[in-house]
Amino acid sequence: MKFYTRKIVKPEDLNSHSSLFGGRVLEWVDEEAAIFALCQLETTDIVTKFISEINFVNSAYLGDIIEIGVDTISIGNTSITLQCEVRDKSTKKTLVTVDRIVFVCVDKYGKPKSHGKILNSLL
């Protein structure tokens, strides 16, 4: 898995327990995975279809630098399925894992359309 994005945990990213708010990290995960999918499929016409179980493993705190990693699991005719890991930059401890995030390529009416890519062309 390659880690493309880094974020610093700021005060506005914290929950009432002074750790990184889960909703904020999920926002970052969805955005990073979407950017990855857009680059892999070479299109801007995708939507998030599905996000699997999310496993919050460890916490991050104010000032921590986190990394978000994404990798391709599979390619369908209209979709791409990714996995994601969020980890602490300095300790490499896993913070969050997402087993599957599915994006679907859509036409101007929001209906699935073929993206024309195959897994081998993305590796």
C-alpha positions as CSV (number, residue, x, y, z in Angstrom):
1,M,0.0,0.0,0.0
2,K,1.3,3.5,-0.9
3,F,0.6,6.4,1.5
4,Y,-0.1,9.5,-0.5
5,T,-1.5,12.0,1.9
6,R,-0.5,13.4,5.2
7,K,-2.6,15.4,7.6
8,I,-1.8,17.1,10.9
9,V,-4.4,16.8,13.6
10,K,-5.6,20.3,14.5
11,P,-7.9,21.5,17.3
12,E,-10.9,21.5,15.0
13,D,-10.3,17.8,14.2
14,L,-10.8,16.7,17.8
15,N,-13.8,15.1,19.6
16,S,-14.9,15.7,23.1
17,H,-12.3,13.3,24.4
18,S,-9.5,15.3,22.8
19,S,-8.7,12.6,20.2
20,L,-9.2,12.7,16.4
21,F,-12.9,12.7,15.6
22,G,-13.9,9.6,13.7
23,G,-16.1,11.6,11.3
24,R,-13.2,13.8,10.3
25,V,-10.9,10.8,9.5
26,L,-13.7,9.3,7.5
27,E,-14.1,12.5,5.5
28,W,-10.3,12.4,4.8
29,V,-10.5,8.7,3.8
30,D,-13.4,9.2,1.4
31,E,-11.7,12.2,-0.2
32,E,-8.3,10.4,-0.5
33,A,-9.9,7.2,-1.9
34,A,-12.0,9.3,-4.4
35,I,-8.9,11.1,-5.6
36,F,-7.0,7.8,-6.0
37,A,-10.0,6.3,-7.9
38,L,-10.2,9.4,-10.2
39,C,-6.5,9.1,-11.0
40,Q,-6.7,5.3,-11.6
41,L,-9.8,5.5,-13.8
42,E,-8.8,8.8,-15.5
43,T,-12.3,10.2,-15.2
44,T,-14.1,12.7,-12.9
45,D,-17.4,10.8,-13.3
46,I,-17.4,8.6,-10.1
47,V,-19.5,8.4,-7.0
48,T,-18.9,6.5,-3.7
49,K,-21.1,3.5,-3.8
50,F,-20.1,1.5,-0.7
51,I,-17.8,1.7,2.3
52,S,-17.4,-1.5,4.3
53,E,-16.9,-1.9,8.0
54,I,-14.5,0.7,9.5
55,N,-12.1,-0.5,12.1
56,F,-10.9,2.2,14.5
57,V,-7.7,0.6,16.0
58,N,-5.8,3.4,17.7
59,S,-6.4,7.1,18.4
60,A,-4.6,10.2,17.2
61,Y,-4.1,13.4,19.1
62,L,-3.5,17.1,18.6
63,G,-0.3,17.6,16.6
64,D,0.0,14.0,15.4
65,I,0.8,13.6,11.7
66,I,-1.2,10.9,10.0
67,E,-0.8,9.2,6.6
68,I,-3.6,7.9,4.5
69,G,-2.8,4.9,2.2
70,V,-5.0,3.4,-0.5
71,D,-4.6,0.4,-2.7
72,T,-6.7,-1.2,-5.5
73,I,-8.4,-4.5,-4.7
74,S,-10.4,-5.1,-7.8
75,I,-11.8,-3.6,-11.0
76,G,-15.3,-4.2,-12.3
77,N,-16.8,-3.0,-15.6
78,T,-18.2,0.1,-14.0
79,S,-16.5,0.1,-10.6
80,I,-13.2,0.1,-8.7
81,T,-12.8,-1.4,-5.2
82,L,-10.1,0.0,-2.9
83,Q,-8.8,-0.6,0.6
84,C,-7.5,2.0,2.9
85,E,-5.3,2.4,6.0
86,V,-4.7,5.4,8.1
87,R,-1.6,5.3,10.3
88,D,0.5,7.5,12.5
89,K,3.4,8.9,10.5
90,S,6.0,8.6,13.2
91,T,5.1,5.4,14.9
92,K,3.5,3.6,11.9
93,K,0.7,2.4,14.2
94,T,-2.5,1.7,12.4
95,L,-5.3,4.1,13.4
96,V,-8.1,3.1,11.0
97,T,-8.6,0.4,8.4
98,V,-11.3,0.2,5.7
99,D,-11.5,-3.2,4.0
100,R,-13.5,-2.0,0.9
101,I,-14.5,1.3,-0.6
102,V,-16.4,0.9,-3.9
103,F,-16.6,3.8,-6.5
104,V,-18.8,3.5,-9.6
105,C,-18.3,5.4,-12.8
106,V,-21.5,7.1,-13.8
107,D,-22.9,8.9,-16.8
108,K,-24.5,12.4,-16.8
109,Y,-27.8,10.9,-15.5
110,G,-26.1,9.1,-12.6
111,K,-26.4,5.7,-14.1
112,P,-23.4,3.3,-14.1
113,K,-21.2,3.3,-17.2
114,S,-18.1,1.4,-18.2
115,H,-14.8,3.0,-17.4
116,G,-12.9,0.9,-19.9
117,K,-10.0,0.0,-17.5
118,I,-8.7,-3.3,-16.5
119,L,-6.7,-4.2,-13.3
120,N,-3.4,-4.9,-15.1
121,S,-3.4,-1.5,-16.7
122,L,-3.6,0.1,-13.3
123,L,-0.7,-1.7,-11.6
